Amino acid sequence: MQPWPLQPRLFFVIGRHESSGTLSSETSVSQPMPPPVPARRAIVSGALLMIGATLCFVLLDSILKVLSRTHDVLFLVWGRNGFQLAYLILLMPLLGARRMITTRHPVVHVFRGVLLITTTLSIVFALKTIPLAQAYSIGFSAPLIATVLAAIFLRERPSLQRWVLIIIGFVGVLVALQPGAPNAGAHLIFPLMLAISNGAFHVLSRSIAQEEDPLAMNFFVALTATLISSLSLPWTWSTMRLDEWGMLALASVFGTLAHLMLALAFRLAPTAVVSPMIYFQIVSASAVGYLAFGEVPTTATLLGAVIVIVSGIALIRSKT
């Protein structure tokens, strides 16, 4: 996924589209001006693209949830990333081969590939035992974890307000986890692994985002994840029916679209507008979980999701 931006930005329009908290030296105004119609359209488009991306991720995970009932999860991880790599190669003539294959940080992409594999394994194993909505409610703590990891590894210094928001967010995670519920068990470690690996993925992505093209970031993470997961094929290869291959290919279509929409969303609209839209995923997960799997979110899951979402949005909009 696209890195979670940890530094909020204001949105000013001074003669042209600006996404910076500082005013242009060309002119000055005493108050922020409302964006013109084209800029407003870009903002709305960015928000809608992010919502579309969250829905695509839910559909991707739902298909993997179904396929994991009869096929090895590592094999599905290989197939999901392999198809995405193939799609990106097919799109090279349209999007630009040079943009995809040029990188300054090959080693970072290897670690991002490992984290993508870990993230996919975690969400699929989680969905084998708990409902979609509960898994995503816990996974929403990824930006909170990313803030903590950024403070440790990127030398960022969150304010006291941010630390309070992080603690509140983790309280929400505990509520959604329901560790005292009758069906609680070791399987609850998987959504936590999802949040941790996703948070680490965001931090690594953020560390190179200013120097890498989003297309290159998507291409190399798919490439490395495919190559690494292919090492397991001698032990995990699974014979699939034609319709199951079609489902896996469709899942990868959703995954590829989600990553491309994420990249475009952050190009069109400010961080403070785009990032909170990720929480629309709880709506998609609840709807798909109910329609496809008959899952009804519990009160604790929804309450935990609300706590995590509110703290996450406040974290995105707060000052460092």
N, C-alpha and C positions, 0 to 999 in steps of 0.2 A: 504494500500500500504506500501511498504517498506519505511522507513524514508528517507527523502532527506538529504544526508550527507552535512553538512554545512562547513566542513573543507576539502579543497582539499588535495590530496595526490600525491606525485610523485611516479613513478614506476621504481624500480631498480631491476636488476637481478644480484645477486652476488653469484654464485654457486647454487642458488635455487630461486624459485619464491618468491619475497618480495613485499609487498605493503606498504612500509613505506617511509617517507621522510628522514630517517636516514639510513646510511650505516651499514652493518653488521660488527661486530668486527672481523670476521674471516679474512677479507681481505679489501683492500681499493682501490679505483680507483679515478683518478682525474676527470673523466667525466662519466655521466651515460652511461651504455652499453646497446645496443639494446637487447631486450629479445630474447631467443632462440625460435626455431620453436614451441615447445609445449606451451610456454607462449604466443606467438603470437596467436596461435590457441585458447587459453583460452580467450584472450582479444576479439578476433573476435566473439567467441561463446557468451561471455557475452553481447556484443553489439547487436548481433542478437536476443538473448533472450529478451532483453529489448524492441526491436522493436516489437517482437512477442507479448509481454505483452501489449504494447500500442494498437496493433490491436485488441487483445482480449477484452480489456476494451471498445473500440469503439463498437465492435459487441455486447457486453453485454448491453451497454447503448442503442444501437439502438433497440434491442429486447424489452427492457423495455419501450422505447418510443412508440413502436407499441402497446404493451399490455396496456399501461396507457390510451389509448383512450377509453377503455371499462371496465377497472378494477381499483379499488381503489389502489392508490400508496403505502399506508402502507401495504396492503395485498401483493403487489408485492415485497416490501422490505423483508417481512417475508419469502416469498417463495424463493427469491433469496438467502438469507442467510441460510435458512433451507436446501435447496438442497446442498449448499456448505458444510455445516456441515456434511451432510450425505456422501458426496463424501470423505471428509477427514477421516471420521470414516472407510469407506470402504478401504481407503489407509493405515490405521494404520498397518496392518500386513506387508505391503511392506516397509513403511517409518519408522516404529518404534513407537509403542504406547507410550513408556516412553518419547520419544522426544516431543510428542505432548501434553501430559497431565501434564508435569512437569513445574511449574511456580513459580517464586518468587514474582510476582507482580499482584495478582488477582484483586486488586482495580483499578490499571491502566488499566487493560484489560476491566473492566466495562466501564470506561470512553471512551476507544477506541471504544467499541461497540456502545456507544451512538453517538460518532462522525461518525462512519461508517454509522449508520442509517441516521444521518443528511446529510452526504455527498450524499448518494443514493437518499434521498428525494429531495435534492437540484438539482441534475443533472436531475432527471426525470421530476420535475416540470419545470426546465429550458427548457428542450427539448420539452415540450408541447407547448412552445410559441416561441422559437428562434431556429435557425439552429444549427446543430452539431458543425460546425466549429467555430461559434461565441461563443458558450458555452465553448468550450475547450480553445479558445484564452484567455478568461477571467480566466478560471480555471488554466491556466498556471502560474498565479501569486501566486499559493500555496507556492512554495519555497521561494518567496519574503516575503510572510506573515510568513512563518515558521522562517525565519531569524529574523524578528521583534519579534515574540513570544519567540524565543530562547534567544534573548537579554533581554527580560523582565523576563522570568521564569527560564531559565537555566543559567542566569548570564553571558552569552557570550557577548563579546564586539566587535561588528563589527567595522571595520575601516571606516574612512570617505569615502574611495572609495566604500565600500559596501553600505553605506547609499545613496550615489549618484546613484548607480546602482538600488537600491530599488525604489527610486523616479522615475527614468527613466522607470522602469518596470511598475509602477502604471500609468504613463502617457500613456503607451501602453494599459493598461486595459481600461482607459477612451476612447481611440480611438476605441477600439474594441466594447465597450459598446454602442457607438453612442448615448449618452443621449439626443442629440438634434434631433435625427431622428424622422420622423412622427409616427413610430410605437413604440416609446419608451414609457415605462410605468413602473408600479410597478413590473411587472414580471422580470425586470432586477435585482431585488434583489436576485433572486435565483442563478444565476451564481456567484454572489459575496459571497453568503452564502456557495456555493460549495468551493470556493477558501479559505475562512476563516476556515471552518470546516476541509478541507483537510490539510491546513497548521497546524492547531492544532493537527490533527491526526499524522502528520509527527513528530512534536515536541515530543509528548508523546511516539511515537514509538522509536524515537532516544534516549529518556531518559532511556529506558530499553534494547536497542538493544544489548549492550555489555554483558548482563547477561541472555538473553532469546534466546532460539533456534527459528529460523525463523518459523519452523513448529508449535511450541507452540504459537507463536504470531498470526499465521493465524488461528489456531484451536480455541483459546480462543476468538478472536474477532468475529469469526463466531458464536461461542456458545452464547456469551453474546448478540450479535445483534439479534440472533434468539429468545432467551428467552425474551428480552425486546420487540421486535416487536410483539411477540405472544400475548402480553397483549391487543393489539388492535383488535384481531381477532373477538371477539363477535360483533364488530361494523363494521368491514371492510371486513369480509369474502365475497368472490365473487365466484359464480359458474362459473367454466371455462370448456370449451370444452376440449376434449382429446388432440387435436392439440395444444391448448393454454398451457396446462400443459407441453406438449413436448417443446414448445418454452421457457417456464420459466426454465425447466430443462436444456435446451441447453444454455440459458443465464448464468446459474450458472456454467456450464462446462467451459465457457469462463472466468468467474470470478475466478474460482478455478485455472485454468491454468495460468491466468495472475499473480496471487499472487505467485504461485510456481515458475514461470519463473523469477519474480522479485527477489525472494530470491536467486535463483541459479545464476542469472546474477551478483549480488553484491558479490557473493562468487568467481566467476571466474575472474572478471575483476576489475580494479581500478575504484573508484568512478568517477574520472574525465573523464573516457571513457563512463561509463554506464549511468550516470545521464543525460547528454545532449540528449541521445537517446529518452527520454520521449517526446521530442518535435516532433518526427516523428508522434505523434498522430494527429497533425494538417493535415498531408497528408492523414492519414487514415480517419479522420473525414470528410475531404472535399470529398474524393472519395466515402465513404459510403453514406454521405449525398446527393451527387449528384445522385448516382446510385439507392439508395433505396427510397429517398424522393424528388428527383428533386430539391434539395437545391443548389444554386450557391452562394459561398462566395462573399460578397461585398468587394470592394477595402479597405474600412475602417477596416473590419474584418481582412483581410490579413495583412494590414499595422500594425494594433495593435498587431497581432500575432508575426510579425517580431520583433517589438520593445521589446515585453515581452520575446521572445525567446533569442534575443541577450543579453539582460540584465541578463536573467536567467543563460545562459551559462557563461557569464563573472563573475557572482556571484559565481557559482560553482568553477570556476578556480582561483578566486582571493584569496589573502591571508586574513586571519582574521584581 
